[in-house]
Amino acid sequence: MSNVIDDLNYRGLIEQYSSEDNVRKLLDTKQTIYCGFDPSASSMHLGNYVMISTLMRLQRAGHKIIAVVGGATGMIGDPSGKSKERNLQNEDTLKANTECIRSQLERFLDLSDPEKGLIVNNYDWLGHMETLDFLREYGKFFSINYMLSKEIVSSRLESGISFTEFAYQILQSIDFLTLYRKYGCRIQIGGNDQWGNLTSGLELIRKVEGENASAECMTAHLLLRSDGKKFGKSEQGALFLNPEMTSPYHLYQYFINSSDEDAVRYLKVLTFLSKDEIEALTIEHLAHPGERIAQKKLAYEVTKDIHGEQGVEEAIKMSEVLFSGDVASLKENEIIDLLGGLQKGIAEGMSLLDILVAVGAAPSKTQGRTFVVQNSVSINGMKVTDPDKHYGKADALYGKYLVIRRGKKNYYLGEF
């Protein structure tokens, strides 16, 4: 079994280890490793995918992985990274979210054999715990001073933190202890903002099981773009793994438009290309500036891994359609996906010049006429030359849409 630590370090995935030497020694033999996922939304996002793909790397290296969906801890709310108390979700919403997160994890993790991977819900062991049992069996091992020293708590002392969120680290520690006992789980991984929770779990295991208990943890970098903005955020908001919330096309476009610096870094973090393949791509990319070699490979690989071959091929086709202007070949849902945020209402019988102004393709009728005369306007993929022509539903794609293109890159959508 090859040790996966060198590969994780090469990719810049791990920021903190409880002990890198101990983790490395553990991973010389088959280990059980877990990561928790919070069901605070109905879909995970690109930031979560960093952790999912890290589990996948560990699994492919021969280790058993456990994904814990926080059906119980999700009812409390993790205080890390929050400046104020989160609103508690109702049980029905949490159950629905938990099932959605579970189904997404099933797409990525190999669960064909329980010795390869499992998905568990911490509600199974936390959901019915009595208050007195919680305090007597676990609370007694956590000093208030120790809990206050954790950055996830200390950062909230000025703005205020409830006992509910204050106790979150104990619940996550119980998760680690439970998996340690039941499955022999020795390693926990999480985002870097989880460091305090992860080390609390180690503390509990060593107090309960003895100082020589073999358990470690490590955290992944929280990715930021080279401009300092949050990774995985587009103009439309977070990039979700659910294709109905973020389409393969929009995911593909996010990576195609990444900076040169980010593209090379993301190839390491997000793709399963080998070190040799990444190094060769980087050399080729730097030798041909402007050709976006790294971005194209990155966008293809990530979209394929998340949405499959069909998803990435559709994304490429839609990108090519926009470049070529062949919009008449688009399905109705593809028109909405590509241009839905741009649609403006237009009325039956409007003139071309009025339409151009209505959708924002021209600031005035005079300027619109100039654009038409200069042969720079097309509607539904066809060049238009008559500025005084009137349009109606009979001229529209699917009886609704006029896709207006001005120049090579400017698109607008009129909807009857």
VOGU-3710 file (C-alpha; in Angstrom, 3 decimals, decimal comma):
1> msnviddlny> 0,000/0,000/0,000  1,528/3,323/-1,063  1,363/6,092/1,520  -1,071/8,748/0,360  0,332/11,525/2,576  2,984/12,590/0,046  0,299/12,979/-2,608  -1,984/14,965/-0,269  0,915/17,255/0,635  1,896/17,727/-3,021
11> rglieqysse> -1,637/18,830/-3,787  -1,603/21,327/-0,911  -4,622/19,676/0,649  -3,536/19,358/4,271  -2,893/22,395/6,458  -2,690/20,967/9,974  -1,858/17,557/11,432  -2,200/16,554/15,068  1,077/14,731/14,270  2,182/14,250/10,673
21> dnvrklldtk> 4,611/11,513/11,695  1,881/9,568/13,494  -0,593/10,018/10,630  2,048/8,826/8,176  2,773/5,731/10,302  -0,933/4,926/10,601  -1,436/5,215/6,830  1,312/2,672/6,186  -1,414/0,113/6,928  -5,116/0,082/6,159
31> qtiycgfdps> -6,982/2,577/8,345  -10,551/3,723/8,888  -10,893/7,478/8,356  -13,953/9,669/8,797  -15,237/13,092/7,821  -18,470/14,775/8,881  -20,923/16,610/6,620  -23,420/19,147/7,915  -26,989/18,896/6,484  -27,609/22,634/6,813
41> assmhlgnyv> -28,717/22,807/3,155  -30,318/20,460/0,645  -27,114/20,268/-1,401  -23,414/20,331/-0,727  -21,261/22,822/-2,596  -17,847/23,020/-4,211  -16,113/23,652/-0,890  -17,551/20,384/0,456  -16,266/18,635/-2,655  -12,695/19,311/-1,497
51> mistlmrlqr> -13,411/17,098/1,523  -15,324/14,508/-0,528  -12,481/14,221/-3,025  -9,988/13,871/-0,151  -12,022/10,930/1,158  -12,004/9,503/-2,374  -8,199/9,770/-2,527  -7,865/7,991/0,808  -10,307/5,304/-0,298  -8,492/4,745/-3,595
61> aghkiiavvg> -5,266/4,371/-1,624  -6,818/1,334/0,087  -8,299/2,808/3,258  -11,829/2,439/4,601  -13,701/5,735/4,786  -16,767/6,747/6,760  -18,869/9,762/5,834  -20,914/10,979/8,800  -24,034/12,945/7,930  -24,817/15,152/10,926
71> gatgmigdps> -28,490/14,441/11,438  -28,051/15,221/15,151  -25,315/17,869/15,139  -27,184/19,613/12,329  -29,981/20,260/14,812  -27,532/22,266/16,934  -25,358/24,156/14,479  -21,583/24,396/14,330  -20,383/27,779/15,681  -17,189/27,786/13,578
81> gkskernlqn> -16,959/30,545/10,998  -20,179/32,139/12,236  -20,385/35,592/13,791  -23,804/34,934/15,296  -26,121/32,135/16,304  -27,641/30,227/13,401  -31,386/29,663/13,188  -32,252/26,140/14,247  -33,860/24,072/11,495  -36,970/22,013/12,084
91> edtlkantec> -36,726/18,245/12,156  -38,536/17,650/8,848  -36,198/19,988/6,962  -33,158/18,345/8,553  -34,377/14,870/7,647  -34,937/15,937/4,038  -31,503/17,615/3,876  -29,850/14,575/5,446  -31,274/12,299/2,744  -30,158/14,707/0,001
101> irsqlerfld> -26,608/14,850/1,394  -26,524/11,062/1,737  -27,604/10,570/-1,893  -24,923/13,007/-3,081  -22,221/11,209/-1,110  -23,354/7,912/-2,636  -22,514/9,311/-6,083  -18,862/9,798/-5,198  -17,864/7,191/-2,616  -17,388/3,473/-3,265
111> lsdpekgliv> -19,909/1,801/-0,960  -19,916/-1,564/-2,741  -18,285/-3,211/0,275  -18,633/-2,087/3,945  -14,882/-2,623/4,257  -14,356/0,104/1,655  -16,810/2,735/2,773  -19,857/3,579/4,854  -22,273/6,473/5,269  -23,680/6,815/8,795
121> nnydwlghme> -25,943/9,321/10,553  -24,881/10,556/13,987  -28,530/10,871/14,968  -28,371/7,098/15,460  -26,217/7,498/18,593  -26,833/11,121/19,612  -30,535/11,482/18,847  -31,837/9,559/21,851  -29,141/10,311/24,413  -30,485/11,325/27,836
131> tldflreygk> -29,348/14,674/29,249  -27,951/13,114/32,409  -26,037/10,514/30,370  -24,584/13,287/28,211  -23,383/15,207/31,285  -22,168/12,214/33,303  -20,592/10,143/30,514  -19,046/12,911/28,440  -19,453/16,405/29,889  -17,252/15,544/32,867
141> ffsinymlsk> -14,241/15,170/30,546  -14,423/18,749/29,220  -13,234/21,623/31,378  -14,799/24,997/30,687  -11,318/26,525/30,394  -10,380/23,982/27,721  -13,547/24,639/25,739  -13,162/28,419/25,992  -9,618/28,150/24,615  -10,873/26,802/21,291
151> eivssrlesg> -10,816/29,469/18,586  -14,276/28,420/17,369  -15,618/29,456/20,793  -13,284/32,300/21,789  -14,031/34,149/18,533  -17,683/34,243/19,531  -17,362/35,377/23,151  -17,698/39,068/22,345  -20,772/38,708/20,131  -22,201/35,952/22,316
161> isftefayqi> -22,653/32,211/22,041  -25,416/30,044/23,470  -24,796/26,904/25,499  -26,342/25,027/22,555  -23,560/25,964/20,142  -20,961/25,957/22,931  -21,700/22,243/23,445  -21,275/21,396/19,746  -17,619/20,387/20,158  -18,630/17,787/22,760
171> lqsidfltly> -21,130/16,238/20,358  -18,575/16,037/17,551  -16,092/14,525/20,004  -18,655/11,849/20,863  -18,862/11,068/17,136  -15,122/10,383/16,967  -15,178/8,265/20,137  -18,186/6,281/18,870  -16,529/5,545/15,517  -13,240/4,740/17,258
181> rkygcriqig> -14,970/2,130/19,384  -17,376/0,688/16,805  -15,267/0,727/13,631  -11,697/1,168/14,859  -11,624/4,618/13,250  -8,247/6,209/14,020  -8,224/9,351/11,854  -10,653/12,234/11,420  -10,375/14,831/8,647  -12,173/18,148/8,285
191> gndqwgnlts> -11,933/21,702/7,051  -9,398/23,918/8,773  -12,176/25,775/10,608  -12,921/22,448/12,328  -9,516/22,166/14,029  -10,884/22,862/17,516  -13,636/20,270/17,140  -11,239/17,644/15,778  -8,678/18,068/18,546  -11,457/17,949/21,163
201> glelirkveg> -12,299/14,508/19,796  -8,705/13,396/20,237  -8,761/14,697/23,816  -11,921/12,741/24,631  -10,586/9,494/23,134  -7,354/9,742/25,127  -9,140/10,544/28,379  -11,614/7,689/27,972  -9,475/5,069/26,228  -6,087/5,950/27,739
211> enasaecmta> -3,203/8,239/26,818  -1,743/5,656/24,457  -4,908/5,431/22,335  -3,858/5,691/18,705  -5,947/8,445/17,078  -5,032/11,476/14,989  -6,632/14,217/12,906  -5,788/16,470/9,999  -7,467/19,432/8,348  -7,687/20,637/4,763
221> hlllrsdgkk> -6,942/24,181/3,663  -9,946/26,431/3,247  -9,464/27,404/-0,389  -9,448/31,039/-1,370  -9,111/32,350/-4,889  -5,936/34,232/-5,782  -7,914/37,506/-5,488  -8,756/36,638/-1,869  -12,424/35,888/-2,527  -14,105/32,724/-1,321
231> fgkseqgalf> -13,538/29,671/-3,490  -16,657/28,204/-5,073  -18,604/31,470/-5,154  -19,864/32,763/-8,491  -21,892/35,836/-9,342  -24,968/33,647/-8,866  -23,819/32,549/-5,397  -22,445/29,236/-4,120  -21,719/26,508/-6,669  -23,764/23,487/-5,591
241> lnpemtspyh> -23,240/19,828/-6,456  -26,941/19,439/-7,289  -27,177/20,007/-11,082  -30,635/21,551/-10,662  -29,152/24,248/-8,412  -25,893/24,756/-10,342  -25,878/23,331/-13,844  -22,879/21,517/-15,341  -22,549/24,458/-17,741  -22,199/27,026/-14,943
251> lyqyfinssd> -19,738/24,807/-13,080  -17,700/24,394/-16,284  -17,739/28,148/-16,904  -16,545/28,874/-13,357  -13,345/26,918/-13,958  -12,859/28,035/-17,574  -12,827/31,608/-16,256  -10,444/30,961/-13,350  -7,119/32,792/-13,249  -3,897/31,141/-14,443
261> edavrylkvl> -2,636/30,932/-10,855  -5,852/29,387/-9,561  -6,167/26,950/-12,477  -2,803/25,306/-11,752  -3,592/25,118/-8,024  -7,068/23,686/-8,591  -5,669/21,001/-10,906  -3,824/19,669/-7,854  -6,644/20,076/-5,344  -9,706/19,072/-7,348
271> tflskdeiea> -8,678/16,637/-10,077  -7,430/13,069/-9,933  -4,729/13,667/-12,535  -1,340/12,317/-11,470  1,552/14,536/-10,405  3,315/13,824/-13,726  0,207/14,786/-15,719  -0,242/18,011/-13,737  3,413/18,998/-14,097  3,329/18,381/-17,860
281> ltiehlahpg> 0,099/20,386/-18,202  1,587/23,260/-16,198  4,663/23,432/-18,442  2,480/23,429/-21,565  0,143/26,023/-20,023  2,984/28,410/-19,181  4,563/27,940/-22,609  1,360/28,999/-24,383  -0,124/31,943/-22,473  -3,579/32,899/-23,629
291> eriaqkklay> -4,604/29,419/-24,754  -6,058/28,602/-21,294  -4,759/25,040/-21,453  -4,924/24,514/-17,685  -8,404/26,052/-17,423  -9,827/23,837/-20,165  -8,435/20,653/-18,641  -9,518/21,710/-15,145  -13,066/22,556/-16,235  -13,369/19,272/-18,113
301> evtkdihgeq> -12,029/17,072/-15,308  -13,998/18,630/-12,445  -17,282/18,803/-14,367  -16,812/15,188/-15,515  -16,035/13,962/-11,993  -19,059/15,740/-10,498  -21,634/15,372/-13,289  -20,328/12,531/-15,455  -19,353/12,372/-19,125  -22,822/13,390/-20,304
311> gveeaikmse> -22,820/16,446/-18,048  -19,463/17,734/-19,222  -20,255/17,072/-22,903  -23,475/19,103/-22,555  -21,528/21,901/-20,864  -18,966/21,961/-23,692  -21,713/21,925/-26,318  -23,483/24,853/-24,666  -20,215/26,789/-24,461  -19,589/26,157/-28,155
321> vlfsgdvasl> -23,139/27,215/-29,018  -22,638/30,561/-27,329  -19,310/31,013/-29,111  -20,727/30,086/-32,537  -24,106/31,766/-32,082  -26,027/28,610/-33,067  -28,616/29,187/-30,345  -31,510/27,736/-32,367  -30,149/24,256/-31,545  -30,645/24,755/-27,800
331> keneiidllg> -33,363/22,996/-25,837  -35,726/25,216/-23,870  -34,161/24,314/-20,517  -30,709/25,053/-21,971  -31,829/28,540/-23,016  -32,960/29,204/-19,450  -29,779/27,727/-18,041  -27,550/29,814/-20,285  -29,421/33,093/-20,309  -32,186/32,819/-17,730
341> glqkgiaegm> -30,755/35,529/-15,519  -30,855/37,973/-18,448  -34,446/37,676/-19,595  -36,495/40,844/-20,037  -40,149/41,037/-20,947  -41,084/42,063/-24,486  -44,505/42,497/-26,109  -46,103/41,046/-29,244  -45,462/43,224/-32,291  -42,525/45,236/-30,906
351> slldilvavg> -40,033/46,613/-33,395  -36,473/45,356/-33,418  -35,183/48,711/-32,174  -37,650/48,738/-29,268  -36,626/45,166/-28,409  -32,921/46,050/-28,416  -33,573/48,882/-25,964  -35,951/46,777/-23,822  -33,453/43,944/-23,283  -30,480/46,281/-22,764
361> aapsktqgrt> -28,677/45,477/-26,024  -28,708/49,157/-27,022  -28,934/52,332/-24,915  -31,188/54,026/-27,483  -33,012/53,351/-30,739  -30,441/55,458/-32,577  -27,581/53,369/-31,257  -29,595/50,207/-31,930  -30,050/51,215/-35,567  -26,265/51,722/-35,838
371> fvvqnsvsin> -25,649/48,214/-34,459  -28,038/46,715/-37,019  -26,558/48,663/-39,925  -23,096/47,524/-38,846  -24,329/43,925/-39,147  -23,559/43,170/-35,477  -26,997/41,969/-34,326  -28,500/38,505/-34,648  -31,745/37,042/-33,340  -32,046/33,336/-32,651
381> gmkvtdpdkh> -28,814/32,763/-34,535  -29,766/34,714/-37,684  -28,236/38,065/-38,663  -30,787/40,839/-38,866  -30,587/43,723/-41,329  -33,994/45,416/-41,066  -34,134/47,727/-38,032  -37,842/48,383/-38,579  -38,996/44,745/-38,550  -41,565/43,765/-35,918
391> ygkadalygk> -41,452/40,527/-33,932  -43,971/38,277/-32,257  -44,329/34,820/-30,724  -44,294/33,251/-34,194  -40,665/34,395/-34,528  -39,658/33,111/-31,091  -37,936/29,893/-30,030  -40,518/27,700/-28,286  -43,025/30,498/-28,867  -41,385/32,521/-26,070
401> ylvirrgkkn> -37,773/33,507/-26,548  -35,768/35,864/-28,706  -32,058/35,252/-28,103  -30,324/38,467/-29,099  -26,609/38,576/-29,781  -24,726/41,830/-30,266  -21,141/41,425/-31,409  -19,354/38,212/-30,488  -19,921/37,925/-26,761  -22,927/40,014/-25,720
411> yylgef> -26,122/38,016/-25,252  -29,593/39,119/-24,186  -32,892/37,303/-23,800  -36,312/38,684/-24,626  -39,333/36,732/-23,413  -42,884/37,188/-24,685
//
